[in-house]
């Protein structure tokens, strides 16, 4: 004697009919569906590029930011904060870290 739960007769647990049968592929009409409109059969694949197009320029490698402690004078910090506050009042995005990086780049370019 086999035990059956009360849910065995539920339609939720019955297997769908013909689940092993593959679905038939959609059929395409033999003629163009709209008269006078050319078909799209002659379109090149997106990956196909016509010869002779210039190669897009290679982007320079991304600079990686690295956190490193440096000592600065209090008056330098206060001036940076003041520059940031002024920029934010004008509605500009301001970053003291960006300001220091740009100043360091300028210094290194000048003294290289």
Buried (B, 14 or more C-beta within 10 A) or exposed (E): EEEEEEEEEEEEEEEEEEEEEEEEEEEEEEEEEEEEEEEEEEEEEEEEEEEEEEEEEEEEEEEEEEEEEEEEEEEEEEEBEEEBEEBEEEEEEBEEEEBBEEEEEEEEEEEE
